[in-house]
Amino acid sequence: MSKYAVITTIIGITIGIPTLTFAQNAPRKPRIEDTIKANVYADNSFKLYINGELVAVDSIKFVPHNVVSVDVLPAYPMTIAVMGIDNADPKTGMEYANTNIGDGGFILKLGDGTVTNANWKAKKLSWGPVDNNTQHPRVESIPTPKDWYTVGFDDSQWANAKEFTEEQVGPKTPFFEHDFKGAKFIWSDNIKLDNIVLFRTVVKSPPDGKERPDFRGLTDVVPQGGGQREGKRRSGQKGRNNKGK
Protein backbone atom coordinates (compact mmCIF):
# COMPACT_ATOMS: atom_id res chain seq x y z
CA MET A 1 0.00 0.00 0.00
CA SER A 2 1.41 3.39 -0.93
CA LYS A 3 1.87 6.17 1.57
CA TYR A 4 -0.90 8.12 -0.17
CA ALA A 5 -3.38 5.30 0.40
CA VAL A 6 -2.49 5.18 4.11
CA ILE A 7 -3.07 8.90 4.51
CA THR A 8 -6.44 8.66 2.77
CA THR A 9 -7.55 5.86 5.09
CA ILE A 10 -6.56 7.77 8.24
CA ILE A 11 -8.36 10.90 7.13
CA GLY A 12 -11.52 8.93 6.37
CA ILE A 13 -11.55 7.39 9.85
CA THR A 14 -10.90 10.68 11.59
CA ILE A 15 -13.81 12.40 9.86
CA GLY A 16 -16.24 9.50 10.23
CA ILE A 17 -15.99 8.79 13.97
CA PRO A 18 -17.26 12.15 15.31
CA THR A 19 -20.17 12.08 12.87
CA LEU A 20 -21.22 8.61 14.06
CA THR A 21 -20.88 9.55 17.74
CA PHE A 22 -23.04 12.65 17.30
CA ALA A 23 -25.76 10.65 15.57
CA GLN A 24 -25.85 8.14 18.42
CA ASN A 25 -25.93 10.77 21.19
CA ALA A 26 -28.22 13.34 19.60
CA PRO A 27 -31.01 13.87 22.17
CA ARG A 28 -34.71 13.92 21.48
CA LYS A 29 -37.54 15.77 23.12
CA PRO A 30 -39.22 13.89 25.99
CA ARG A 31 -42.71 12.56 25.40
CA ILE A 32 -45.49 12.03 27.90
CA GLU A 33 -44.78 8.28 27.89
CA ASP A 34 -41.32 9.09 29.29
CA THR A 35 -42.91 10.41 32.48
CA ILE A 36 -44.02 8.49 35.54
CA LYS A 37 -46.97 9.19 37.81
CA ALA A 38 -46.37 10.50 41.33
CA ASN A 39 -49.15 9.96 43.88
CA VAL A 40 -48.63 11.96 47.07
CA TYR A 41 -50.73 12.28 50.23
CA ALA A 42 -49.85 14.31 53.30
CA ASP A 43 -51.47 15.17 56.59
CA ASN A 44 -51.66 18.02 56.13
CA SER A 45 -49.57 19.32 53.20
CA PHE A 46 -46.19 19.02 51.46
CA LYS A 47 -43.63 20.43 49.03
CA LEU A 48 -41.98 17.89 46.71
CA TYR A 49 -38.58 18.32 45.03
CA ILE A 50 -36.96 15.94 42.54
CA ASN A 51 -33.29 16.34 41.66
CA GLY A 52 -33.27 19.78 43.23
CA GLU A 53 -36.31 21.12 41.40
CA LEU A 54 -39.71 21.90 42.93
CA VAL A 55 -42.22 19.68 41.11
CA ALA A 56 -45.36 19.72 43.28
CA VAL A 57 -46.96 21.70 46.10
CA ASP A 58 -50.04 20.54 47.96
CA SER A 59 -52.81 22.91 46.91
CA ILE A 60 -54.84 22.42 50.11
CA LYS A 61 -53.02 23.22 53.35
CA PHE A 62 -55.53 21.78 55.80
CA VAL A 63 -58.90 20.08 55.33
CA PRO A 64 -60.21 18.44 53.22
CA HIS A 65 -57.26 16.12 52.79
CA ASN A 66 -56.35 15.49 49.17
CA VAL A 67 -54.13 13.35 46.96
CA VAL A 68 -51.86 15.18 44.55
CA SER A 69 -51.07 13.26 41.35
CA VAL A 70 -48.54 14.68 38.91
CA ASP A 71 -46.46 13.46 35.97
CA VAL A 72 -42.72 13.72 36.61
CA LEU A 73 -39.75 13.13 34.34
CA PRO A 74 -37.33 10.83 36.19
CA ALA A 75 -33.54 10.83 35.96
CA TYR A 76 -31.38 8.41 37.94
CA PRO A 77 -29.85 8.52 40.42
CA MET A 78 -32.93 10.46 41.54
CA THR A 79 -32.88 12.61 44.67
CA ILE A 80 -36.32 13.08 46.24
CA ALA A 81 -36.78 15.69 48.96
CA VAL A 82 -40.01 16.57 50.73
CA MET A 83 -41.16 19.04 53.34
CA GLY A 84 -44.07 17.53 55.28
CA ILE A 85 -46.24 20.04 57.14
CA ASP A 86 -48.78 19.37 59.86
CA ASN A 87 -51.21 22.27 60.04
CA ALA A 88 -50.33 23.38 63.57
CA ASP A 89 -50.32 26.86 65.08
CA PRO A 90 -46.72 28.10 64.74
CA LYS A 91 -46.72 29.36 68.35
CA THR A 92 -48.58 26.59 70.15
CA GLY A 93 -48.26 23.53 67.91
CA MET A 94 -52.00 22.88 68.22
CA GLU A 95 -54.95 22.86 65.85
CA TYR A 96 -58.61 23.91 65.77
CA ALA A 97 -58.23 27.14 67.74
CA ASN A 98 -55.69 25.54 70.08
CA THR A 99 -58.07 22.84 71.24
CA ASN A 100 -56.43 19.78 69.68
CA ILE A 101 -53.00 18.24 69.15
CA GLY A 102 -52.97 17.25 65.50
CA ASP A 103 -50.93 14.52 63.86
CA GLY A 104 -48.87 14.24 60.71
CA GLY A 105 -48.17 11.61 58.09
CA PHE A 106 -46.73 11.41 54.60
CA ILE A 107 -46.88 8.77 51.87
CA LEU A 108 -45.66 8.68 48.26
CA LYS A 109 -45.57 6.24 45.39
CA LEU A 110 -44.02 6.78 41.96
CA GLY A 111 -44.86 4.93 38.77
CA ASP A 112 -41.40 3.33 38.71
CA GLY A 113 -42.10 1.55 42.00
CA THR A 114 -40.45 4.06 44.33
CA VAL A 115 -42.27 4.15 47.70
CA THR A 116 -41.90 5.77 51.09
CA ASN A 117 -40.56 3.59 53.90
CA ALA A 118 -38.15 3.60 56.84
CA ASN A 119 -35.15 3.79 54.50
CA TRP A 120 -35.92 7.46 53.87
CA LYS A 121 -34.12 10.08 55.98
CA ALA A 122 -36.12 12.43 58.21
CA LYS A 123 -35.34 15.65 60.09
CA LYS A 124 -37.83 17.52 62.27
CA LEU A 125 -37.72 21.31 62.12
CA SER A 126 -40.58 22.36 64.41
CA TRP A 127 -42.34 20.55 67.23
CA GLY A 128 -44.90 21.26 69.93
CA PRO A 129 -46.66 21.61 72.19
CA VAL A 130 -43.36 20.91 73.95
CA ASP A 131 -43.60 18.17 76.60
CA ASN A 132 -47.17 17.60 75.47
CA ASN A 133 -48.19 20.55 77.65
CA THR A 134 -51.56 21.73 76.35
CA GLN A 135 -52.17 24.11 79.26
CA HIS A 136 -49.20 26.29 78.37
CA PRO A 137 -48.40 25.19 74.82
CA ARG A 138 -45.28 26.36 73.07
CA VAL A 139 -43.21 25.38 70.05
CA GLU A 140 -39.51 24.80 69.52
CA SER A 141 -37.89 25.05 66.08
CA ILE A 142 -34.54 24.91 64.35
CA PRO A 143 -33.55 26.72 61.12
CA THR A 144 -34.23 24.99 57.82
CA PRO A 145 -30.90 23.64 56.55
CA LYS A 146 -29.58 25.50 53.52
CA ASP A 147 -30.04 23.64 50.23
CA TRP A 148 -31.71 20.71 52.02
CA TYR A 149 -33.56 19.73 48.82
CA THR A 150 -30.54 19.68 46.50
CA VAL A 151 -28.78 16.66 45.04
CA GLY A 152 -25.48 17.25 46.84
CA PHE A 153 -26.87 17.90 50.33
CA ASP A 154 -25.35 15.71 53.05
CA ASP A 155 -28.13 14.02 55.06
CA SER A 156 -25.89 11.34 56.55
CA GLN A 157 -26.48 12.66 60.07
CA TRP A 158 -30.26 12.55 59.74
CA ALA A 159 -32.17 9.74 61.39
CA ASN A 160 -34.22 7.28 59.39
CA ALA A 161 -37.90 8.00 59.01
CA LYS A 162 -40.33 6.06 61.18
CA GLU A 163 -43.14 4.04 59.61
CA PHE A 164 -46.71 4.39 60.81
CA THR A 165 -49.74 2.28 60.05
CA GLU A 166 -52.72 3.43 58.06
CA GLU A 167 -54.79 3.16 61.25
CA GLN A 168 -52.41 5.50 63.09
CA VAL A 169 -52.51 8.17 60.39
CA GLY A 170 -56.16 7.78 59.47
CA PRO A 171 -56.09 8.93 55.83
CA LYS A 172 -59.24 10.41 54.36
CA THR A 173 -60.90 10.00 51.00
CA PRO A 174 -59.67 10.19 48.23
CA PHE A 175 -56.55 8.39 49.52
CA PHE A 176 -58.15 4.99 48.94
CA GLU A 177 -58.92 5.78 45.31
CA HIS A 178 -55.23 5.98 44.33
CA ASP A 179 -52.39 3.49 44.05
CA PHE A 180 -50.23 3.50 47.19
CA LYS A 181 -49.69 -0.27 47.31
CA GLY A 182 -46.34 -1.10 48.92
CA ALA A 183 -45.80 2.42 50.28
CA LYS A 184 -45.67 3.17 54.02
CA PHE A 185 -46.75 6.26 55.91
CA ILE A 186 -43.67 7.95 57.33
CA TRP A 187 -42.86 10.82 59.69
CA SER A 188 -40.23 11.59 62.29
CA ASP A 189 -40.34 9.83 65.68
CA ASN A 190 -43.40 11.66 67.01
CA ILE A 191 -46.38 11.78 64.64
CA LYS A 192 -48.33 14.05 67.00
CA LEU A 193 -45.84 16.63 68.26
CA ASP A 194 -43.49 17.02 65.27
CA ASN A 195 -45.12 19.54 62.97
CA ILE A 196 -42.63 20.24 60.16
CA VAL A 197 -40.45 17.38 58.92
CA LEU A 198 -37.99 17.13 56.03
CA PHE A 199 -37.56 13.85 54.13
CA ARG A 200 -34.91 12.73 51.67
CA THR A 201 -34.00 9.64 49.69
CA VAL A 202 -31.90 8.75 46.66
CA VAL A 203 -33.26 6.26 44.12
CA LYS A 204 -30.15 4.86 42.46
CA SER A 205 -31.98 3.04 39.66
CA PRO A 206 -35.61 2.35 38.71
CA PRO A 207 -37.10 -0.18 41.16
CA ASP A 208 -39.11 -1.72 38.33
CA GLY A 209 -35.91 -2.37 36.36
CA LYS A 210 -37.10 -0.40 33.33
CA GLU A 211 -34.45 1.66 31.56
CA ARG A 212 -35.47 5.27 30.95
CA PRO A 213 -33.77 8.08 29.01
CA ASP A 214 -32.04 10.82 30.98
CA PHE A 215 -33.30 14.20 29.78
CA ARG A 216 -31.31 16.36 32.20
CA GLY A 217 -29.65 19.33 30.50
CA LEU A 218 -32.00 19.19 27.53
CA THR A 219 -32.60 22.93 27.72
CA ASP A 220 -28.90 23.50 26.93
CA VAL A 221 -29.01 21.74 23.54
CA VAL A 222 -31.23 21.53 20.47
CA PRO A 223 -32.98 18.14 20.57
CA GLN A 224 -33.88 16.13 17.49
CA GLY A 225 -36.74 17.93 15.79
CA GLY A 226 -36.36 20.90 18.09
CA GLY A 227 -36.29 24.41 16.67
CA GLN A 228 -37.41 23.39 13.18
CA ARG A 229 -40.87 24.87 13.41
CA GLU A 230 -39.52 28.02 15.04
CA GLY A 231 -36.86 28.28 12.35
CA LYS A 232 -39.47 28.00 9.61
CA ARG A 233 -41.65 30.58 11.32
CA ARG A 234 -38.77 33.02 11.57
CA SER A 235 -37.79 32.41 7.95
CA GLY A 236 -41.36 33.09 6.86
CA GLN A 237 -41.48 36.22 8.96
CA LYS A 238 -38.20 37.41 7.49
CA GLY A 239 -39.56 36.86 3.98
CA ARG A 240 -42.65 38.90 4.77
CA ASN A 241 -40.57 41.66 6.30
CA ASN A 242 -38.37 41.86 3.20
CA LYS A 243 -41.28 41.77 0.78
CA GLY A 244 -41.70 45.00 -1.09
CA LYS A 245 -38.24 46.32 -0.25
C-alpha positions in Angstrom: 0.0 0.0 0.0 1.4 3.4 -0.9 1.9 6.2 1.6 -0.9 8.1 -0.2 -3.4 5.3 0.4 -2.5 5.2 4.1 -3.1 8.9 4.5 -6.4 8.7 2.8 -7.5 5.9 5.1 -6.6 7.8 8.2 -8.4 10.9 7.1 -11.5 8.9 6.4 -11.5 7.4 9.8 -10.9 10.7 11.6 -13.8 12.4 9.9 -16.2 9.5 10.2 -16.0 8.8 14.0 -17.3 12.1 15.3 -20.2 12.1 12.9 -21.2 8.6 14.1 -20.9 9.6 17.7 -23.0 12.6 17.3 -25.8 10.6 15.6 -25.8 8.1 18.4 -25.9 10.8 21.2 -28.2 13.3 19.6 -31.0 13.9 22.2 -34.7 13.9 21.5 -37.5 15.8 23.1 -39.2 13.9 26.0 -42.7 12.6 25.4 -45.5 12.0 27.9 -44.8 8.3 27.9 -41.3 9.1 29.3 -42.9 10.4 32.5 -44.0 8.5 35.5 -47.0 9.2 37.8 -46.4 10.5 41.3 -49.1 10.0 43.9 -48.6 12.0 47.1 -50.7 12.3 50.2 -49.9 14.3 53.3 -51.5 15.2 56.6 -51.7 18.0 56.1 -49.6 19.3 53.2 -46.2 19.0 51.5 -43.6 20.4 49.0 -42.0 17.9 46.7 -38.6 18.3 45.0 -37.0 15.9 42.5 -33.3 16.3 41.7 -33.3 19.8 43.2 -36.3 21.1 41.4 -39.7 21.9 42.9 -42.2 19.7 41.1 -45.4 19.7 43.3 -47.0 21.7 46.1 -50.0 20.5 48.0 -52.8 22.9 46.9 -54.8 22.4 50.1 -53.0 23.2 53.4 -55.5 21.8 55.8 -58.9 20.1 55.3 -60.2 18.4 53.2 -57.3 16.1 52.8 -56.3 15.5 49.2 -54.1 13.4 47.0 -51.9 15.2 44.5 -51.1 13.3 41.4 -48.5 14.7 38.9 -46.5 13.5 36.0 -42.7 13.7 36.6 -39.7 13.1 34.3 -37.3 10.8 36.2 -33.5 10.8 36.0 -31.4 8.4 37.9 -29.9 8.5 40.4 -32.9 10.5 41.5 -32.9 12.6 44.7 -36.3 13.1 46.2 -36.8 15.7 49.0 -40.0 16.6 50.7 -41.2 19.0 53.3 -44.1 17.5 55.3 -46.2 20.0 57.1 -48.8 19.4 59.9 -51.2 22.3 60.0 -50.3 23.4 63.6 -50.3 26.9 65.1 -46.7 28.1 64.7 -46.7 29.4 68.3 -48.6 26.6 70.1 -48.3 23.5 67.9 -52.0 22.9 68.2 -55.0 22.9 65.8 -58.6 23.9 65.8 -58.2 27.1 67.7 -55.7 25.5 70.1 -58.1 22.8 71.2 -56.4 19.8 69.7 -53.0 18.2 69.2 -53.0 17.2 65.5 -50.9 14.5 63.9 -48.9 14.2 60.7 -48.2 11.6 58.1 -46.7 11.4 54.6 -46.9 8.8 51.9 -45.7 8.7 48.3 -45.6 6.2 45.4 -44.0 6.8 42.0 -44.9 4.9 38.8 -41.4 3.3 38.7 -42.1 1.5 42.0 -40.5 4.1 44.3 -42.3 4.2 47.7 -41.9 5.8 51.1 -40.6 3.6 53.9 -38.2 3.6 56.8 -35.1 3.8 54.5 -35.9 7.5 53.9 -34.1 10.1 56.0 -36.1 12.4 58.2 -35.3 15.6 60.1 -37.8 17.5 62.3 -37.7 21.3 62.1 -40.6 22.4 64.4 -42.3 20.5 67.2 -44.9 21.3 69.9 -46.7 21.6 72.2 -43.4 20.9 73.9 -43.6 18.2 76.6 -47.2 17.6 75.5 -48.2 20.6 77.7 -51.6 21.7 76.4 -52.2 24.1 79.3 -49.2 26.3 78.4 -48.4 25.2 74.8 -45.3 26.4 73.1 -43.2 25.4 70.0 -39.5 24.8 69.5 -37.9 25.1 66.1 -34.5 24.9 64.3 -33.6 26.7 61.1 -34.2 25.0 57.8 -30.9 23.6 56.5 -29.6 25.5 53.5 -30.0 23.6 50.2 -31.7 20.7 52.0 -33.6 19.7 48.8 -30.5 19.7 46.5 -28.8 16.7 45.0 -25.5 17.2 46.8 -26.9 17.9 50.3 -25.4 15.7 53.1 -28.1 14.0 55.1 -25.9 11.3 56.6 -26.5 12.7 60.1 -30.3 12.6 59.7 -32.2 9.7 61.4 -34.2 7.3 59.4 -37.9 8.0 59.0 -40.3 6.1 61.2 -43.1 4.0 59.6 -46.7 4.4 60.8 -49.7 2.3 60.0 -52.7 3.4 58.1 -54.8 3.2 61.2 -52.4 5.5 63.1 -52.5 8.2 60.4 -56.2 7.8 59.5 -56.1 8.9 55.8 -59.2 10.4 54.4 -60.9 10.0 51.0 -59.7 10.2 48.2 -56.5 8.4 49.5 -58.1 5.0 48.9 -58.9 5.8 45.3 -55.2 6.0 44.3 -52.4 3.5 44.1 -50.2 3.5 47.2 -49.7 -0.3 47.3 -46.3 -1.1 48.9 -45.8 2.4 50.3 -45.7 3.2 54.0 -46.7 6.3 55.9 -43.7 8.0 57.3 -42.9 10.8 59.7 -40.2 11.6 62.3 -40.3 9.8 65.7 -43.4 11.7 67.0 -46.4 11.8 64.6 -48.3 14.1 67.0 -45.8 16.6 68.3 -43.5 17.0 65.3 -45.1 19.5 63.0 -42.6 20.2 60.2 -40.4 17.4 58.9 -38.0 17.1 56.0 -37.6 13.9 54.1 -34.9 12.7 51.7 -34.0 9.6 49.7 -31.9 8.8 46.7 -33.3 6.3 44.1 -30.1 4.9 42.5 -32.0 3.0 39.7 -35.6 2.4 38.7 -37.1 -0.2 41.2 -39.1 -1.7 38.3 -35.9 -2.4 36.4 -37.1 -0.4 33.3 -34.5 1.7 31.6 -35.5 5.3 30.9 -33.8 8.1 29.0 -32.0 10.8 31.0 -33.3 14.2 29.8 -31.3 16.4 32.2 -29.6 19.3 30.5 -32.0 19.2 27.5 -32.6 22.9 27.7 -28.9 23.5 26.9 -29.0 21.7 23.5 -31.2 21.5 20.5 -33.0 18.1 20.6 -33.9 16.1 17.5 -36.7 17.9 15.8 -36.4 20.9 18.1 -36.3 24.4 16.7 -37.4 23.4 13.2 -40.9 24.9 13.4 -39.5 28.0 15.0 -36.9 28.3 12.4 -39.5 28.0 9.6 -41.6 30.6 11.3 -38.8 33.0 11.6 -37.8 32.4 7.9 -41.4 33.1 6.9 -41.5 36.2 9.0 -38.2 37.4 7.5 -39.6 36.9 4.0 -42.7 38.9 4.8 -40.6 41.7 6.3 -38.4 41.9 3.2 -41.3 41.8 0.8 -41.7 45.0 -1.1 -38.2 46.3 -0.2 
